């Protein structure tokens, strides 16, 4: 049993080294896979933000239904109808291999997931934010696209009463890999 643990630990370290050798996003403004193209931006905090090129709402100011700018101090939002374990974590676990998940868990990686929520509570856009030196940079765009599609399928929200008059709501989820079970 002890030798199995040592073997898995060494395997995890080797995989981390392999992951860290590839960075799909460094020095690029877009990155493409077979199914998707993502815009790549380096945020003011030095993280990568990747957004599907078809996303139109994530980078726009929040507006009321009549088109006027929304008052951001009113705290527009929504409540997720399912726990993260049934949505964000489920999507990641269904897409990434166990060895990758274990390496991300061992490195205590985390990423932010930006969501655009429509009036019916569905998620229409998903974006990802992760550190530039993260192991997450070694995940290819097509895998992020698969995660994105699953998040849209699994996640629904109920808009707060004060959010019924805005065009859409911006929400953020934090996915901490050390919480993976």
Secondary structure, DSSP 8 states (H G I E B T S, - for coil): -HHHHHHHHHHHHHHHHHHHH--SSTT-SEEE-SS-EEEEEE-TTSEEEEEETT--STTS--BBTTSSB--GGG---EEESS-GGGTHHHHHHHHS-HHHHHHHHHTT-EEEEEEEE-TTSBEEEEEEEEETTSGGGGS-HHHHHHHHHHHHHH-BEEE-GGGTTBS-EEEEEEEEGGG--
